[in-house]
């Protein structure tokens, strides 16, 4: 009998949609379709019962697209957004969640009378959030087993969780995977999975192993946005994260709904039908310059029809774009990073397909590459280069599929794999001292060790020796000026914090490079290496001469 081939599964659990990807041992990954032939499975569960049938008639549970379709007619028995409320045990947090969901048009979140846990009452029966989530994950797992057939075997499953999930929420997610007998189940952070999605080959981070870089991850979810800084090389290390609920897929939906339909619908059914149509219009605007929103018999049998252009949508969403930029700047300032220190951007979440949003983020970092991109699909992609501006190239991975693909790759590795763990790192940048107030960073602060990076630069060919000094950097905050405010797109902001040579610390190293005199410039190659133990080494190559320090 032929041996079954091992495959690894990645599940990206969003607030409103789930994506499933499969990866093999060689690292080839792809998103799979669900039973309805769709790449996205809505995070909806509907429980129905025909009360006209005889007593004891069993309830029917529907998932995903089927549950979403019937939700307009069965809203009271349809559960959505349940992932965010898994594992919430503190009374204050429960009260806040119940208050937040009190205006929901779907089944209301409540504290159950029998257990005191958060859950839902449907057809007179109580369901905890844990039970609902377990039912949903079980359904997803059945989709995967049906897809791979008898010739393949699931060797590991990685489920992504947001950065704001606490230990109790992660613990419950692990517990339900254990109860469902999901093999080698592990939880991975959404941001880490998004970073890994852009790598190729069997070794997760082989493409980045030659040097370490700072990566900004912008993850715009259904109800919250998480913005993070990571250092990525042979290892991945999180520097810090800022989470906001001021920017999200829900907020973009509200902006569009308020414009298209000034007055709230008169019924729950009409509200849900309009909500679904607005979602479709928003997705259309990510690919086209115009979108049509149509709902048959929206209110009192009257059809609703409206058009909107991408330009109008961008004007309506301008405040949300600005709030996202403010969140990014808050993150950078909180962890003492400059915009110029960001080497790469990772965009995650369906809302990052909005061209204006993506371009506003890219404009902040004109020299950063984009690791997951939408520019190849977007008509309004900035410069038209397909790379979102900057020195790097964009990978053709959809923003809303990147987490699932990265999770499937991470599923192929065990929890102790050093490629995804953090190591010790210097708390200060290391760079060249060009003048008393000029500093060129070589090693970013908080870079995971070991660190390797190569630099090339030119020096005049005047026959002289050119002296270089390596030092620590310290952050300098120029005096604030009112004229420096307001312009998000400015590349040179005189009041922005920057690194300067640390005058209180001695030089780390000094070296001289001899130049020739037969042409204009010489090229100098400088390689910086810091071992896991913290030992710093330099290798300089110029005019066939090597200098090791």
C-alpha positions in Angstrom: 0.0 0.0 0.0 1.4 3.4 -1.0 2.4 5.6 1.9 0.2 8.6 2.5 1.8 12.0 1.9 2.1 14.4 4.8 0.4 17.8 4.5 0.3 20.7 6.9 -2.8 22.9 7.4 -3.0 26.6 8.3 -6.2 28.2 9.5 -6.6 31.9 9.6 -9.5 32.7 11.9 -10.7 36.3 11.2 -13.5 38.1 12.9 -15.9 37.6 10.0 -14.1 35.2 7.6 -11.8 32.1 7.8 -9.2 31.1 5.2 -7.6 27.6 5.0 -4.3 26.8 3.4 -2.3 23.6 2.9 1.5 23.3 2.7 3.7 20.3 1.9 7.1 19.6 3.4 8.9 21.5 0.6 7.0 24.7 1.6 4.6 24.9 -1.4 1.4 26.4 -0.1 -2.0 27.2 -1.5 -5.4 28.2 -0.3 -8.1 25.6 -0.6 -11.8 26.0 -1.3 -14.6 25.0 1.2 -17.6 22.9 0.4 -19.2 25.8 -1.4 -16.2 26.3 -3.7 -15.1 29.6 -1.9 -11.7 30.5 -0.5 -13.4 32.4 2.4 -15.6 30.8 4.9 -17.7 33.3 6.8 -17.5 33.0 10.6 -21.2 32.4 10.8 -23.2 29.6 12.5 -26.9 29.3 12.1 -29.2 26.9 14.1 -32.6 26.3 12.6 -35.6 24.3 13.6 -39.0 23.8 11.9 -41.5 24.2 14.7 -44.3 22.9 12.6 -42.7 19.4 12.6 -43.5 16.9 15.2 -42.0 17.1 18.7 -38.4 16.1 18.8 -37.5 17.3 15.4 -33.7 17.8 15.4 -32.1 21.2 14.9 -30.1 21.8 11.7 -26.7 23.5 12.1 -25.4 25.4 9.1 -21.9 27.0 8.7 -20.1 29.6 6.6 -21.8 30.9 3.5 -25.0 28.9 4.1 -25.3 30.4 7.5 -24.6 33.9 6.2 -27.3 33.5 3.4 -30.0 32.4 5.8 -29.0 35.0 8.5 -31.4 37.7 7.1 -34.3 35.3 7.8 -33.0 33.7 10.9 -31.0 36.4 12.6 -32.1 35.5 16.1 -30.6 32.1 15.7 -27.4 33.1 13.8 -24.2 33.6 15.7 -21.3 35.8 14.4 -18.1 37.4 15.8 -17.9 34.7 18.5 -14.1 34.3 18.1 -13.3 37.5 20.0 -15.3 36.4 23.1 -13.7 33.0 23.5 -12.1 32.6 27.0 -13.3 35.8 28.5 -13.9 35.0 32.2 -13.5 38.4 34.1 -16.9 39.9 35.0 -15.9 43.4 33.9 -14.7 42.1 30.5 -17.9 40.1 30.1 -20.0 43.1 30.9 -18.2 45.2 28.3 -18.6 42.5 25.7 -22.3 42.1 26.4 -22.8 45.9 26.2 -20.9 46.0 22.9 -23.0 43.3 21.3 -26.3 44.5 22.8 -27.0 46.3 19.5 -26.2 43.4 17.3 -28.9 42.4 14.9 -27.9 38.7 15.3 -28.2 36.4 18.3 -27.3 38.4 21.4 -24.2 37.7 23.5 -25.2 37.1 27.2 -24.0 35.7 30.4 -25.6 32.2 30.6 -27.7 31.5 33.7 -26.5 27.9 34.2 -22.7 28.4 33.9 -22.1 32.1 34.2 -20.0 31.9 31.0 -20.5 34.1 27.9 -22.8 32.4 25.3 -26.0 32.4 23.4 -29.6 31.1 23.9 -31.0 29.5 20.8 -34.4 27.7 20.6 -34.4 27.7 24.4 -31.0 26.0 24.7 -27.8 27.6 26.0 -24.6 27.4 24.0 -21.3 28.7 25.4 -18.9 30.6 23.1 -16.5 27.7 23.6 -19.1 25.2 22.2 -19.9 27.5 19.2 -16.2 27.8 18.4 -15.7 24.1 18.8 -18.5 23.4 16.3 -17.0 25.8 13.8 -13.4 24.4 14.0 -14.8 20.9 13.7 -16.6 21.9 10.5 -13.4 23.4 9.1 -11.4 20.3 9.9 -14.0 18.2 8.1 -13.6 20.4 5.1 -9.8 19.8 5.1 -10.1 16.1 5.5 -12.6 15.9 2.6 -10.3 18.0 0.4 -7.1 16.0 0.9 -8.8 12.6 0.4 -7.3 9.2 1.2 -3.9 9.7 -0.3 -2.7 12.4 2.1 -2.4 12.7 5.8 -2.7 15.8 8.0 0.6 15.9 9.9 0.1 19.2 11.7 -2.3 22.1 12.0 -1.5 25.8 12.9 -4.3 28.1 13.8 -3.6 31.8 13.8 -4.7 34.0 16.8 -4.6 37.8 17.1 -1.9 39.5 19.1 -4.5 40.7 21.6 -5.6 37.2 22.6 -4.7 36.6 26.3 -3.4 33.4 27.8 -6.9 32.1 28.8 -8.1 32.6 25.2 -5.1 30.7 23.8 -5.5 28.0 26.4 -9.2 27.4 25.4 -8.3 27.3 21.7 -5.6 24.6 22.4 -8.1 22.7 24.6 -10.8 22.5 21.9 -8.2 21.4 19.3 -7.3 18.6 21.8 -10.9 17.6 22.2 -11.4 17.4 18.4 -8.2 15.2 18.1 -6.6 17.7 15.7 -3.1 16.3 15.1 -0.1 18.4 16.3 -2.2 21.5 16.7 -0.3 24.7 17.5 -1.3 28.4 17.8 0.7 31.0 15.9 0.4 34.8 16.0 -1.2 36.4 12.9 1.7 38.8 12.4 4.3 36.1 12.5 2.3 34.0 10.0 2.0 37.0 7.7 5.7 37.5 7.7 6.5 33.9 7.0 3.9 33.8 4.2 6.4 35.7 2.0 9.2 33.3 2.3 10.0 30.5 -0.1 11.4 27.0 0.2 11.8 24.5 3.0 13.6 26.8 5.4 11.1 29.4 6.6 13.3 32.4 6.6 16.0 31.4 4.1 15.2 34.4 1.9 16.1 36.8 4.7 18.9 34.9 6.3 21.6 37.0 4.6 20.7 40.0 6.7 18.4 41.2 9.4 15.7 43.8 8.7 13.0 45.7 10.5 9.5 44.8 9.3 6.3 46.8 9.9 3.2 44.6 10.0 -0.2 46.3 9.5 -3.0 43.9 10.2 -6.4 45.5 9.6 -9.0 43.1 11.0 -12.8 43.1 11.1 -13.1 44.9 14.5 -9.5 45.9 15.4 -6.2 46.8 13.8 -2.9 45.6 15.1 0.3 47.4 14.0 3.6 45.7 15.0 7.4 46.0 14.5 9.4 42.9 14.0 13.0 42.2 13.3 13.4 39.5 10.8 16.5 37.6 9.7 17.5 34.1 10.6 15.0 34.6 13.5 11.8 36.5 14.0 11.5 38.8 17.0 8.6 41.0 18.0 9.6 44.5 19.2 6.2 45.9 20.0 2.5 46.1 19.0 -0.2 48.8 19.2 -3.9 47.7 18.8 -6.8 50.1 18.0 -10.5 49.7 17.3 -10.7 53.0 15.6 -9.8 51.5 12.2 -11.3 48.2 11.1 -13.3 46.5 8.4 -16.5 47.4 10.4 -15.6 51.1 10.4 -15.2 51.1 6.6 -18.6 49.4 6.3 -20.2 52.0 8.5 -18.8 54.8 6.4 -20.1 53.3 3.2 -23.5 52.4 4.7 -24.1 55.9 6.1 -23.4 57.4 2.7 -25.4 55.0 0.6 -28.5 54.7 2.9 -29.0 57.8 5.0 -31.8 56.4 7.1 -31.5 53.1 9.0 -33.6 50.2 7.6 -36.9 49.6 9.3 -36.4 45.9 10.0 -33.7 43.5 11.1 -34.0 41.6 7.8 -33.4 44.8 5.8 -30.5 45.8 8.0 -28.7 42.5 7.4 -29.4 42.5 3.6 -28.1 46.0 3.3 -25.0 45.1 5.4 -24.1 42.2 3.1 -24.6 44.3 0.0 -22.4 47.0 1.4 -19.6 44.5 2.1 -19.8 43.3 -1.5 -19.6 46.9 -2.7 -16.5 47.6 -0.6 -14.8 44.5 -1.9 -15.6 45.6 -5.5 -14.1 49.0 -4.9 -10.8 47.3 -4.1 -10.6 46.1 -7.7 -12.7 48.6 -9.6 -13.2 52.3 -9.7 -16.9 52.1 -9.2 -19.3 49.8 -7.4 -23.1 49.1 -7.4 -25.0 48.4 -4.3 -28.4 46.7 -4.9 -30.9 45.1 -2.5 -34.1 43.6 -3.7 -37.2 44.6 -1.7 -35.1 46.3 1.0 -37.9 48.1 2.8 -41.6 47.6 2.3 -41.0 45.8 -0.9 -39.1 48.7 -2.4 -35.8 47.9 -4.1 -32.7 49.8 -3.2 -30.0 50.8 -5.7 -27.0 53.1 -5.5 -23.6 53.6 -7.1 -20.4 54.8 -5.5 -17.0 55.6 -6.9 -13.6 54.8 -5.4 -12.8 58.5 -5.2 -15.9 59.2 -3.2 -15.2 56.2 -0.9 -11.7 57.5 -0.3 -13.0 60.9 0.6 -15.5 59.4 3.1 -12.7 57.2 4.6 -10.1 59.9 4.9 -10.5 60.1 8.7 -9.9 56.3 9.0 -6.8 56.5 6.8 -5.4 59.3 9.0 -6.2 57.4 12.2 -4.2 54.4 10.8 -1.2 56.6 10.1 -1.5 58.1 13.6 -1.5 54.5 15.0 1.7 53.7 13.0 3.4 56.8 14.3 2.4 56.0 17.8 4.0 52.6 17.5 7.2 54.1 16.1 7.4 56.7 18.8 6.6 54.3 21.6 9.6 52.1 20.6 11.9 54.8 19.4 12.0 53.9 15.7 12.3 56.2 12.8 10.4 55.7 9.5 13.8 55.4 7.8 14.6 52.3 9.9 11.7 50.3 8.4 13.0 48.0 5.7 9.8 46.1 4.7 6.0 46.4 5.1 3.6 43.5 5.5 -0.1 44.3 4.8 -2.6 41.8 6.2 -6.4 41.7 6.2 -9.0 42.2 3.5 -9.2 46.0 4.2 -5.5 46.3 3.1 -6.8 45.6 -0.4 -8.2 49.1 -0.4 -5.7 50.9 -2.7 -5.7 54.3 -0.9 -5.1 52.7 2.5 -2.2 50.6 1.1 -0.7 53.6 -0.7 -1.0 55.9 2.3 1.0 53.3 4.4 3.6 52.9 1.6 4.0 56.6 1.3 5.3 56.8 4.9 8.2 54.5 4.0 9.3 55.3 0.4 12.3 53.1 0.6 10.7 50.0 2.2 9.7 47.0 0.2 6.3 45.4 0.4 6.2 41.7 1.4 2.6 41.0 0.8 1.0 43.1 -1.9 -2.2 44.0 -3.7 -0.7 46.3 -6.3 -0.6 43.8 -9.1 -4.4 43.5 -8.8 -5.3 47.1 -8.1 -5.9 49.6 -10.8 -4.8 52.5 -8.5 -1.5 51.2 -7.2 0.6 54.3 -7.0 3.6 54.5 -9.3 2.5 51.4 -11.3 5.8 49.6 -10.6 4.0 46.8 -8.9 6.2 47.1 -5.8 4.3 49.8 -4.0 7.3 52.1 -4.3 10.6 51.4 -2.7 13.6 49.3 -3.4 12.0 45.9 -3.0 9.5 43.7 -4.9 6.0 42.8 -4.0 5.0 39.2 -3.6 1.8 38.2 -5.3 0.1 37.0 -2.1 -3.4 38.3 -1.3 -3.5 40.3 2.0 -6.5 38.3 3.2 -4.8 34.9 2.4 -1.3 35.6 3.7 -2.0 34.6 7.3 -3.4 31.2 6.3 -0.5 30.5 4.0 2.1 31.5 6.6 0.3 29.4 9.2 0.4 26.3 7.0 4.2 26.8 6.7 4.6 27.2 10.4 2.5 24.0 10.9 5.4 22.1 9.3 7.6 23.0 12.2 7.3 22.2 15.9 6.9 24.8 18.6 10.6 24.7 19.5 11.9 25.5 16.0 14.5 28.2 16.4 13.5 29.9 13.2 10.5 31.5 14.9 11.8 32.1 18.3 13.3 35.3 19.8 16.9 35.6 21.0 18.8 38.3 22.9 19.5 41.5 21.0 21.3 44.9 21.5 19.0 47.6 23.0 20.8 50.3 21.0 21.6 50.8 17.3 25.2 50.4 16.0 26.4 52.4 13.1 28.9 54.7 11.5 29.8 58.1 13.0 29.8 60.5 10.0 30.0 63.6 12.2 29.2 64.7 15.7 25.5 64.8 14.8 25.4 62.4 11.8 24.8 58.7 12.3 24.3 56.0 9.7 22.7 52.9 11.3 24.2 49.5 10.5 22.6 47.3 13.2 19.1 48.3 14.2 18.2 48.3 17.9 16.6 45.1 19.2 18.0 43.1 16.2 17.8 39.3 17.0 21.1 37.5 17.2 23.0 36.2 15.3 23.0 39.2 13.0 24.5 39.4 9.5 24.2 42.2 7.0 26.2 43.5 4.1 26.5 47.1 3.1 28.1 48.7 0.0 29.0 52.4 -0.4 31.4 54.5 -2.5 34.4 56.6 -1.5 36.3 59.2 -3.6 39.3 57.8 -5.4 41.8 60.5 -4.3 44.6 58.2 -3.2 44.0 59.0 0.5 43.0 56.8 3.4 39.3 57.2 4.4 38.7 56.8 8.1 35.5 55.2 9.6 34.3 55.1 13.2 31.8 52.6 14.5 29.7 53.7 17.5 26.5 53.3 19.5 23.6 55.5 18.6 21.3 57.5 20.8 17.9 58.9 20.0 17.7 62.7 19.6 14.3 64.5 19.6 14.6 67.9 17.9 12.6 70.8 19.4 8.9 70.6 18.2 7.7 73.1 15.7 4.1 73.9 14.8 5.0 73.9 11.0 6.1 70.3 11.2 2.6 69.0 11.9 -0.2 68.0 9.5 1.8 66.6 6.5 1.7 62.8 6.7 3.3 62.4 3.2 6.4 64.5 3.8 9.6 62.5 3.4 11.7 64.9 5.4 10.3 66.0 8.7 12.7 68.3 10.6 11.1 67.6 13.9 11.1 63.8 13.6 13.3 62.0 16.1 16.5 60.6 14.8 19.6 58.7 15.9 22.9 60.5 16.5 26.3 59.2 17.8 26.2 58.5 21.5 28.7 61.0 22.8 28.8 59.3 26.3 29.9 55.9 25.0 33.4 55.1 23.5 33.8 54.1 19.9 33.3 50.4 19.2 35.8 50.2 16.4 37.8 52.3 13.9 39.2 51.4 10.5 40.7 53.1 7.4 40.2 52.2 3.8 42.8 53.2 1.2 41.5 54.5 -2.1 43.1 54.5 -5.5 43.5 57.5 -7.8 42.7 56.1 -11.3 39.0 57.1 -11.5 36.2 58.8 -9.6 35.1 56.4 -6.9 35.9 53.1 -5.1 33.3 50.7 -3.9 33.6 49.5 -0.3 31.8 46.3 0.9 31.2 46.2 4.7 29.9 43.0 6.3 28.7 43.2 10.0 28.4 40.1 12.0 27.2 39.7 15.6 27.3 36.2 17.1 24.7 34.7 19.4 27.0 35.5 22.3 27.2 39.2 21.3 30.7 39.2 19.7 30.9 41.9 17.1 33.0 41.4 13.9 33.5 43.5 10.8 34.9 42.6 7.4 35.8 45.4 4.9 36.7 44.7 1.3 38.0 47.4 -1.1 40.4 47.3 -4.0 41.0 43.5 -3.5 42.0 44.2 0.1 40.3 42.6 3.1 40.2 44.1 6.5 38.8 42.1 9.5 38.1 43.8 12.8 
